[in-house]
Amino acid sequence: MPQKPTTGSSTSGSSTIGSTATGSGTPGSGTTGSSASAVASQRVADHLRTAILSGELRPGARIRQEEVAARLGASRLPVREALRILAAEGLTVVKSNSGAWVSKMDMAECEGVYKIRERLEPLALSESIPHLTAGQIAELAAIARQIEQTTDVDRFLTLDRRLHLLTYAGCRVGQLTALVDRFWNTTQHYRRAFARLAGDSGWELIHAEHRLIIEAIRRADTVDAERFLTGHIRRTRLELGQHPELFTEEDHDSADTADTADTGR
């Protein structure tokens, strides 16, 4: 029987960190400068995204542009653009003349997002199933087995995200998959909390639900797949609703941001 995952040091971001360190270009460099600035913005966005999704930057943490720029060797312009990229993904909130923070939800907001996920994700799954390949379905089964074997919360989050987003890979409605991605980002912190709350019986249920969803996909049974996924998401929502303390943690200010964002990854 798999053990309850424990917190480890691995990260659970959705993107790999860009390996090219570049600045924002020089005045008068035209297209080359614009391209360099875009690369720098993406590098900063990748770095901050990983810090947020891994839990190093917690909901409510303030992100000071000048500190991020200094630590990553970038100018302020790519940092501002990176924060806009992350805001579009639901990971940050940027306020004019005020600053930027990691997105945070109260319990009612989180419940609302999960209710939306209960409707959107089964639809995305139903749209996806007819277009999934045999190779993708085999990969789903392999990921599910890895999830059952892991004892690390962060690795579970990484694998669980890979599994579910792969089930939607065949969905050809771009607007729908974009919304699904955004809501996965905004609920990442609360998924981590849910994973830490699960006891042995909770983990067995998670694994069983994954198997049911994958078997329904294998049969191309969209009705069962939607039903199993709806219950899977709803159970997380109901469990989180039993723990209001998860939504009353104090905000973290820039001191935390300066320390935790400087991971060098």
C-alpha positions in Angstrom: 0.0 0.0 0.0 1.5 3.4 -0.9 2.4 5.6 2.0 1.0 9.1 2.5 3.2 11.5 0.6 5.5 13.7 2.6 6.8 17.1 1.8 10.0 17.1 -0.2 12.2 19.5 -1.9 11.2 18.9 -5.5 9.2 21.6 -7.3 5.9 21.2 -9.0 6.0 24.0 -11.7 4.4 23.5 -15.1 7.3 24.8 -17.1 11.0 24.3 -17.2 13.2 27.2 -16.5 14.7 28.9 -19.5 18.4 28.2 -19.8 19.3 31.3 -21.7 20.3 34.2 -19.5 19.9 37.4 -21.5 19.2 41.1 -20.9 16.5 43.3 -22.3 18.5 44.6 -25.3 20.1 48.0 -25.8 18.5 51.2 -27.1 18.3 51.3 -30.8 18.8 47.6 -31.3 15.4 47.3 -33.0 14.1 43.8 -33.6 17.1 42.2 -31.8 16.4 44.3 -28.7 12.7 43.4 -28.7 13.5 39.7 -29.1 16.1 39.8 -26.3 13.6 41.6 -24.0 11.0 38.9 -24.7 13.4 36.2 -23.9 14.4 38.0 -20.6 10.7 38.4 -19.7 10.0 34.7 -20.3 13.1 33.7 -18.2 11.9 35.9 -15.3 8.3 34.5 -15.7 9.6 30.9 -15.7 11.6 31.6 -12.5 8.7 33.2 -10.6 6.2 30.6 -11.9 8.3 27.8 -10.5 8.7 29.6 -7.2 4.9 30.1 -7.0 3.8 26.7 -8.1 6.3 25.0 -5.8 5.0 26.9 -2.8 8.2 28.8 -2.2 6.3 32.0 -2.9 3.0 31.6 -1.0 -0.4 33.2 -1.7 -0.3 36.9 -0.7 3.5 37.2 -0.9 4.5 40.6 -2.3 6.8 40.6 -5.3 9.1 43.7 -5.5 10.2 44.3 -9.1 13.5 45.9 -8.2 14.5 42.9 -6.0 13.6 40.4 -8.6 15.5 42.4 -11.3 18.6 42.6 -9.2 18.6 38.9 -8.2 18.0 37.7 -11.8 20.2 40.2 -13.5 17.4 41.7 -15.5 16.1 45.2 -16.0 12.8 46.4 -14.7 11.0 46.2 -18.0 11.3 42.4 -18.5 10.2 41.9 -14.8 7.1 44.0 -15.4 6.3 42.1 -18.5 6.9 38.8 -16.7 4.4 39.8 -14.0 1.8 40.6 -16.7 2.4 37.1 -18.1 1.8 35.5 -14.7 -1.2 37.7 -14.1 -2.8 36.4 -17.3 -2.1 32.8 -16.0 -3.8 33.6 -12.7 -0.7 33.4 -10.6 -0.1 37.1 -9.7 -2.1 40.2 -9.1 -0.6 43.5 -10.4 -2.0 46.8 -9.1 -1.1 50.1 -10.7 0.9 52.3 -8.3 0.8 49.6 -5.7 2.8 46.5 -6.7 2.5 42.8 -7.4 1.4 39.9 -5.2 1.1 36.2 -5.6 -2.6 35.5 -6.1 -4.6 34.5 -3.0 -8.2 33.3 -2.5 -10.4 33.2 0.5 -12.5 30.1 1.2 -15.6 31.4 -0.7 -13.5 32.3 -3.8 -11.7 28.9 -3.7 -15.0 27.1 -3.4 -16.3 29.1 -6.4 -13.3 28.2 -8.5 -13.7 24.5 -7.7 -17.3 24.6 -8.6 -16.3 26.1 -12.0 -13.7 23.3 -12.4 -16.4 20.7 -11.7 -18.2 22.0 -14.8 -15.4 23.0 -17.1 -13.0 20.0 -16.7 -15.5 17.3 -17.4 -16.4 19.2 -20.6 -12.7 19.5 -21.6 -12.3 15.8 -20.9 -15.3 14.8 -23.0 -14.0 17.0 -25.9 -10.6 15.4 -25.5 -11.3 11.7 -25.3 -12.1 11.1 -29.0 -8.8 12.6 -30.0 -6.4 11.0 -27.5 -4.0 8.5 -29.0 -3.2 5.0 -27.8 0.2 6.3 -26.8 -1.2 9.1 -24.7 -3.6 6.7 -22.9 -0.7 4.4 -22.2 1.2 7.4 -20.8 -1.7 8.2 -18.5 -1.6 4.7 -17.0 2.2 5.0 -16.5 1.8 8.3 -14.7 -0.9 6.9 -12.5 1.4 4.1 -11.5 4.1 6.6 -10.6 1.6 8.6 -8.5 0.7 5.4 -6.6 4.4 4.8 -5.8 5.4 8.3 -4.7 5.6 9.3 -1.0 6.5 13.0 -1.7 3.8 15.7 -1.8 5.6 17.9 -4.4 6.2 15.0 -6.7 2.6 14.0 -6.3 1.5 17.5 -7.3 3.8 17.4 -10.4 2.6 14.0 -11.5 -1.1 14.7 -10.7 -0.9 17.9 -12.8 0.7 16.0 -15.7 -1.9 13.3 -15.6 -4.9 15.5 -15.6 -3.7 18.0 -18.2 -2.7 15.1 -20.4 -6.3 13.9 -20.2 -7.3 17.2 -21.7 -4.6 17.1 -24.4 -7.1 16.1 -27.1 -9.5 19.0 -26.5 -9.5 21.3 -29.5 -11.3 24.2 -27.9 -8.5 26.5 -27.1 -10.5 28.9 -24.9 -11.6 26.0 -22.7 -8.1 24.6 -22.2 -6.8 28.0 -21.4 -9.4 28.4 -18.7 -8.5 25.0 -17.3 -4.8 25.9 -17.2 -5.6 29.1 -15.4 -7.7 27.5 -12.7 -5.1 24.8 -12.1 -2.6 27.6 -11.5 -4.9 29.5 -9.1 -5.7 26.3 -7.0 -2.2 24.9 -6.9 -1.5 26.1 -3.3 -4.9 24.6 -2.1 -4.2 21.3 -3.9 -1.0 21.1 -1.9 -2.9 21.7 1.3 -5.4 19.0 0.3 -2.6 16.5 -0.4 -1.1 17.1 3.0 -4.5 16.5 4.6 -5.1 13.2 3.0 -4.7 10.1 5.2 -4.0 6.6 4.0 -7.7 6.0 3.0 -7.7 9.4 1.2 -4.7 8.3 -0.9 -6.3 5.0 -1.8 -9.4 6.9 -2.9 -7.4 9.3 -5.1 -5.6 6.4 -6.8 -8.9 4.5 -7.3 -10.5 7.6 -8.9 -7.5 8.0 -11.2 -7.9 4.4 -12.3 -11.6 4.8 -12.9 -11.1 7.9 -15.0 -8.3 6.3 -17.1 -10.4 3.1 -17.7 -13.3 5.2 -18.9 -11.0 7.1 -21.2 -9.7 3.7 -22.5 -13.3 2.7 -23.3 -14.0 6.1 -24.8 -16.9 6.3 -22.4 -17.3 10.1 -22.0 -20.3 9.8 -19.7 -18.5 7.7 -17.1 -15.3 9.8 -17.5 -17.2 13.0 -16.9 -19.0 11.5 -13.9 -15.8 10.2 -12.3 -13.9 13.4 -12.8 -16.7 15.5 -11.4 -16.7 13.5 -8.2 -12.9 13.6 -8.1 -12.9 17.5 -8.1 -15.9 17.8 -5.9 -14.4 15.7 -3.2 -11.4 18.0 -3.0 -13.7 21.1 -2.8 -15.7 19.5 0.1 -12.5 18.5 1.9 -11.0 22.0 1.7 -14.3 23.4 2.9 -13.8 21.5 6.2 -10.5 23.5 6.8 -11.2 27.2 6.9 -7.8 27.7 8.7 -6.1 27.1 5.3 -7.5 30.4 4.1 -6.6 32.6 7.1 -2.8 32.5 7.0 -1.1 35.9 7.2 0.1 37.4 4.0 3.8 37.3 3.3 5.6 40.5 2.5 8.6 41.3 0.4 11.2 39.9 2.9 9.9 36.4 2.3 9.8 37.1 -1.5 13.4 38.3 -1.6 14.6 35.1 0.2 12.5 32.5 -1.4 12.6 33.7 -5.0 16.4 33.6 -5.1 16.6 29.9 -5.8 18.9 30.2 -8.8 16.8 27.6 -10.7 
